[in-house]
Amino acid sequence: MAERDRLLAVLIDLDGTLMDTAPDLAEAANRMRADFGLPALPAARVARYVGKGADVLVHRSLTDRMDGEVAPERFVPARAAFDRSYHAVNGRASVVFEGVPQALKRMRERGWQLACVTNKPQQFTLPLLQGAGLASLLDAIVCGDEVQHRKPHPQIVLEACSRLGVAPAQAVMIGDSVNDVLAARAAGVRVVLVESGYNEGESVSSLAGEPGVDAIVPGLIDAARWLDQMTS
């Protein structure tokens, strides 16, 4: 492997990759729906709506449609209601996936810099990672409201590379969805997918063979092992 392509950094998605956050997101979405006189949705359905940031989650959860969109005069109070509710429950039922701390430590031992790259707003991301004990294992945390364009746009991935001082070819993105694939591929970053997450309700196995997808593995610890093998 050429020096310019040597792996120096690992960029990792949050929701569905580092942690199972669907229970808290579903609770917040359903509290928002209750404010509008709407019945609760199953947590598994709300999990399908995760992946493209809080704004999209609010639109989808309020309309109960993947392509749902509400008018601005309805969206603004809905987003405020969601934020209030998520502040109240963020981290309460979310759990770190099995093997994640060990995977992060294993990657750090290899000398790789680690960054969490998430569409989740900073006000929710930082307390969540700190409360879960993961923030101290990361060199950078890049959130969706710190950039103009969220995943699947490559800007947030390129911002993470910039903060870590590495070229895109020297990084790999580990995520759980097509949004991670599209963002990383457009940024020129390699991609490993985990099967632990959401991917808008679709199996990530459907992405096998897609350009830029280097591997699909069960979870983050498996991704760490795969990277070990590929770089040894």
C-alpha positions in Angstrom: 0.0 0.0 0.0 1.4 3.4 -1.0 2.2 5.8 1.9 -0.5 8.2 0.6 -3.1 5.5 1.0 -1.9 4.1 4.4 -4.8 3.9 6.8 -4.4 6.7 9.4 -8.0 7.4 10.5 -11.3 5.6 11.1 -14.5 7.6 10.8 -17.5 6.0 12.6 -21.2 6.7 12.4 -23.2 7.0 15.7 -26.8 5.8 15.4 -26.9 2.1 14.6 -23.1 1.8 14.5 -21.7 2.8 17.9 -25.0 2.8 19.7 -28.6 1.6 19.5 -30.3 4.9 19.9 -33.7 3.9 18.3 -35.6 3.5 21.6 -34.9 7.1 22.7 -35.5 8.5 19.2 -38.8 6.6 19.0 -39.9 7.9 22.4 -39.1 11.5 21.4 -40.8 11.1 18.1 -43.9 9.7 19.8 -44.0 12.4 22.4 -43.9 14.9 19.5 -46.7 13.1 17.7 -48.8 13.1 21.0 -48.4 16.9 21.0 -50.2 16.9 17.7 -52.9 14.4 18.7 -51.4 11.5 16.8 -51.0 7.9 18.0 -47.7 6.4 18.9 -45.6 4.6 16.2 -43.8 1.3 16.8 -40.2 1.8 17.7 -39.1 -0.4 14.8 -40.9 1.9 12.4 -39.3 5.1 13.7 -35.9 3.3 13.4 -36.5 3.1 9.7 -36.8 6.9 9.6 -33.3 7.4 11.2 -30.3 8.3 9.1 -30.6 11.7 7.4 -30.7 14.0 10.4 -33.3 15.3 12.9 -35.2 17.4 10.3 -35.9 14.5 8.1 -36.7 12.3 11.1 -39.3 14.9 12.2 -40.9 15.0 8.8 -41.0 11.3 8.4 -42.2 10.6 12.0 -45.0 13.2 11.8 -46.3 11.9 8.5 -45.4 8.3 9.0 -43.9 8.2 5.5 -40.4 7.8 4.2 -41.0 10.6 1.8 -43.2 12.6 4.1 -42.8 16.3 4.4 -44.9 18.8 6.4 -45.5 22.5 5.7 -43.1 25.0 7.4 -45.8 26.3 9.8 -46.3 22.8 11.1 -42.6 21.7 11.0 -41.2 24.5 13.2 -43.3 23.7 16.2 -42.9 19.9 15.6 -39.1 20.2 15.5 -39.2 22.3 18.7 -41.4 19.6 20.3 -39.1 16.8 19.2 -36.0 18.7 20.6 -37.7 19.2 23.9 -38.7 15.5 24.1 -35.3 14.2 23.0 -33.5 16.4 25.5 -35.6 14.7 28.2 -34.9 11.1 27.1 -31.6 11.2 25.3 -29.4 8.4 26.6 -32.1 7.0 28.8 -32.7 3.8 26.8 -29.9 4.0 24.3 -27.2 1.3 24.6 -23.6 0.9 23.4 -23.5 -2.1 21.0 -21.6 -5.1 22.3 -17.9 -4.9 21.6 -17.8 -1.2 20.7 -15.4 -0.1 23.5 -13.1 -2.9 22.8 -13.2 -2.1 19.1 -12.3 1.5 19.7 -9.5 0.6 22.0 -8.1 -1.9 19.5 -8.1 0.7 16.7 -6.4 3.2 18.9 -3.7 0.7 19.8 -3.0 0.5 16.0 -2.3 4.2 16.1 -5.4 5.2 14.1 -7.2 8.4 14.8 -10.9 8.0 15.5 -13.7 10.3 14.7 -17.5 10.0 15.2 -19.2 11.4 12.1 -23.0 11.8 12.7 -25.9 13.7 11.3 -27.2 14.0 14.9 -27.0 17.6 16.2 -24.2 18.5 18.6 -26.6 19.3 21.5 -27.6 15.6 21.5 -24.4 13.9 20.3 -22.0 15.2 22.9 -24.0 14.3 26.0 -24.9 10.9 24.6 -21.3 10.0 23.8 -20.0 11.4 27.1 -22.7 9.5 29.1 -21.9 6.3 27.3 -18.2 6.7 28.1 -17.2 6.8 24.4 -16.2 10.4 24.0 -12.8 10.0 25.6 -12.0 7.3 23.1 -12.5 9.6 20.1 -10.1 12.2 18.7 -12.9 14.2 17.0 -16.7 14.4 16.9 -18.3 16.0 13.8 -22.0 16.6 14.0 -24.6 17.4 11.4 -25.3 20.9 12.5 -21.6 21.8 12.2 -21.7 21.6 8.4 -23.9 22.9 5.7 -24.6 19.5 4.2 -25.2 16.3 6.1 -24.8 12.7 4.9 -25.3 11.5 2.2 -23.4 14.6 1.1 -19.6 14.2 1.5 -19.0 17.5 3.3 -19.2 16.1 6.8 -16.8 13.2 5.9 -14.3 15.7 4.4 -14.7 17.9 7.5 -13.7 14.9 9.7 -10.7 14.2 7.6 -9.6 17.8 7.8 -9.9 17.9 11.5 -7.8 14.8 11.8 -5.3 16.1 9.3 -5.5 13.1 6.9 -6.3 12.8 3.3 -9.6 11.0 2.3 -7.5 8.1 0.9 -6.0 7.6 4.3 -9.4 7.1 6.1 -12.1 4.5 6.2 -15.8 5.1 7.1 -17.6 2.6 9.2 -21.4 2.9 9.1 -24.7 1.1 8.9 -26.5 2.7 5.9 -26.5 3.7 2.3 -26.1 7.3 3.5 -22.7 6.4 4.9 -21.8 4.7 1.7 -22.8 7.6 -0.5 -21.1 10.2 1.7 -17.8 8.3 2.0 -17.7 7.3 -1.6 -18.2 10.8 -2.8 -15.4 12.0 -0.4 -13.0 9.3 -1.7 -13.0 7.4 1.6 -13.2 3.6 1.9 -16.3 2.0 3.5 -17.0 -0.8 5.9 -20.7 -1.5 6.8 -22.0 -3.1 10.0 -25.2 -5.1 10.1 -26.2 -3.8 13.6 -27.9 -0.7 12.4 -31.0 0.7 10.7 -30.3 1.6 7.0 -33.8 3.0 6.7 -35.3 -0.5 7.2 -33.3 -2.2 4.4 -30.7 -4.9 5.0 -27.2 -3.7 4.3 -26.5 -7.0 2.6 -28.3 -5.4 -0.4 -25.3 -3.0 -0.7 -22.8 -5.9 -1.1 -20.9 -5.3 -4.3 -21.7 -1.6 -4.5 -18.8 0.5 -5.6 -16.8 1.7 -2.6 -18.1 -0.9 -0.2 -15.1 -2.8 1.0 -16.7 -5.1 3.5 -20.0 -5.9 5.4 -19.5 -7.3 8.9 -21.8 -8.0 11.9 -20.6 -5.2 14.2 -17.8 -2.7 15.1 -15.5 -5.3 16.7 -15.7 -7.3 13.5 -14.8 -4.2 11.5 -11.8 -3.6 13.7 -10.6 -7.2 13.1 -11.2 -6.8 9.4 -9.1 -3.6 9.3 -6.4 -5.4 11.3 -6.2 -8.1 8.6 -6.3 -5.7 5.7 -3.5 -3.5 7.0 -1.2 -6.2 8.5 
